Amino acid sequence: MDERDIAAFEQRIGHSFQNRDLLIRALTHKSFSHESKDSAQHNETFEFLGDSVLGFVIGDVLFRHFPALDEGALSKMKAYLVSATSLAEKARCYGMGDVLLLGVGEEKSGGRKKDSLLANLLEAVIAAVFLDGGIDPARRLIESTFAPDIEAIDKEDLLFHDYKTALQELAQGRGLPLPDYSVVAEVGPDHDKTFVVEVKMGRVVARGEGSSKKEAQQQAAKHALQESALSSS
């Protein structure tokens, strides 16, 4: 990775690093570290720290943004915002997959596009920003990243993220068979697996992917709801 790539990435996330070694480590997957001759440090512990910083800031923002809501509602919102699918989408918006340092095997298996890997990468970058400049720049990055999602939340509809429940209610309302979920594929190594789930409900068949079976089911249900809406329009 050259100087121009680093500078362009810093511009995208809105933070210029005082210590760029922190950024390089955040962008280093363990597959690259294991193959590196100089045993470059990878970003796994950064993921742990970034997850904590992200959870704290999102929790604080939601608490202040929706002061009248109870703990259960706030927890549902937070879980939706920091899900692997959500984080992966944010990482793609910043082009994080393009600057990720990957090992040869992970590169060949399409690691730059994996939701689980990209979600972890965003957390690692948040940790690097926090370590480099403290909580204020980390908060700015998180708030600017999630602001559109938080503004779009409908606090009157807290099932917005629970697509499985919504799909089941739709099936019951239309007198259709209840949704039936099945895992049709598992892609990748055990430590970084992507699940592909298919859901059937009457004529509607849809698929979803995720880093867990539960997440893949939610995505399949979401796509089934979209198909149902189209078929009824």
N, C-alpha and C positions, 0 to 999 in steps of 0.2 A: 504494500500500500504506500503510495507516494504522498508527498506533502499536499498536493492539490486535492487528492481524495479526502484527506483528513480535514483540510480547511473547508471543503465543500460540505462535508458531513457536519462539522461544527456549526456552520451557518444554518443548515437545515434544522438542527435541534435548538439553535439559539444559545449556545454556550461555547465560549472559547476556553480551552483547557490551559491552566497554568502548568499542569503536569500531564503531558500527553501519554505518558506510560500508563496512566489509569485508563485512558480511553482505549489504548491498544489492548490492554488486558480484558476490558469489557467486550471487545470485539473478537476475542480469541476463544474459539470453541475447543473443548478438550480433545477432539479428534486431531486438530492442528497441533496442539501442545504435545500430544503423544508422538507425533511424527517429526516434531521439530528437533533439530540437532542440539539447539541450545536450551532445550526443555522450557520453552516459553510458558509462563503461567497462564492458566485458562480462567474462564469467567464464572465457574460454578459458585464459588463463595460470594461473588458479586451478585449473582442471581438471588441468593438468600437475603443479602442486605437490601437489594433493590425492592424485593417483594415487601419487606417490612416498611421501607420508606413510602412506597406506593400505597400500601394499605393505610398507613397513618394519614397521609395527605388526603386521599380520597375520602376516608372516614370523616376527617375534619371539614372538608368542603361540603359533603352531604349534610353533616350535622348543622352547618351554618346556612346552607341553602334551603333545607327543609326542616326548620326548627319545630314544626308541629307534629312531625311524623314519629311513630314509635320505633323501637329498636328493630322489630321484625321487618318493617318496611324498609328501613335504612339498610339493614343487612342484605335484603334482596337486591336493592339497587347496587350496593357495593359489589356483591357477587357477580352481577351482570357486567358491571364496568370492568372488573379485573379478571374476567374469565380469559382462558387461553385464546379463544377465538377473537375476543375484543383486542387483547394485547397484540396478537399477531397482525391484525388489521392496522393498528397504529404503527407497528414496526415497519410494515410495508409502505405506509405513507411517508415515512422518513427515509426509505430506501436502505434500511439497515441490512437486508439480505445481501445487498451489493457490496458492502464493505466488510462483511463477516469473514473471518479467517477460518477456513475449514480444512480438514484433512482430506486426502484424495478419495478415500472410500465414502465419506459423508458427502463430498461434492458430487460424486457419481450417483448417489442415491437420491439426489434432489434436496439436500439439506437446506439450501437457501430458501426453499418454498414451504418448509414444514411449519405448521402452526405452532407446535410445541417448542421448536427451536427458536422461532422468531419471538414468541412470547417471553421466553427466558432471556433472549438477547435484549429486549426492551428493559426488562428488570435490571440487567447487568449495566446497561448504559445509565439508568437512573442512579444506580449505586455509584458509578464513576463520577457523575456530576455532583452527587452529594459529598463524596470524599474529596473532590477537587475544590468545591466552593461552599460546602455547607448546605443547610436546609433551604435557604432562600432560592438559589438557582434550581435546586431539585424541585421545589414547589412550583416555580414558574414553568418549568418544563412539563410537569404533570398537569397543572391547571390548564395550560394552553393546549395540551394534547387532548384532554377530556372535556373541555368546555362545551363543545358542540353537543356531545352526548348527554351531558348533565342538563343542558338547556332543553334538550328534546325529550327528557323524561316526563311522562304523564303520571303525576303522583296519584291520580285517581284510578289508574289502571296498573296495579302492581303485579299483574300477571304478564306484563309485557315481555319478560324474559323467560317465562315458564311455558314454552311452546308445547310441551307434552301435555300439560293440563289443558291448555287451550284447545289442542287438537282432540283430546278425549271429549271435552264438552261439546265441540262441534259435531263429532260423530254421534253423540247421544241426542243432540238436538235435531239431527237429520235422520235419526233412526238407522244409522249405518253400523256395521260391525266395529267393535272397538279397535283402535290401532294395534297392529302386531309388529313388533320390532325384532329384527334379527341381524346379527353381525355377518356380513358377507365377505369381509376381507380385513386382514391385519397386515399393515405395511411397516417395514422398518425393524430395527433391532429392539430387543426387549426393553432397553433403557430409554428408547425414544420412539415408541410405537404410535402409529396412527391407525385408528379404527374406522372402518366404513360400515355404517348401519343402514339397513333398508327398512322402511315402514310401509305397511300395506293397510289400507282402510277403504274397503269397497273397491272402486276402480282406481283410486288414487295410490300411486306408488312413488315414493321419493327416497332419496338417499342423502346422508349427511356424513361428514367426517369430523373427527376430533381426537384429542390426545388421550381421551378416556371413552369408555363405552357410553357413559352418561352424557358426556358432551356431544358425542356423535348422534345419540338419540335426539337430543334437543335440536340439533341442526337438521336432522331428517324431518322432525316434526314441523320445524319452521318452514322448510321447503314444501311439505305437504299442505300446510295452511295456505301458502301462496298459490299452490296448484288448485286447491279447493276454491279459493277466492276467484281465480280466473275461470274455472269451470262453471261457477254459479253466476258469473257476470254476463 
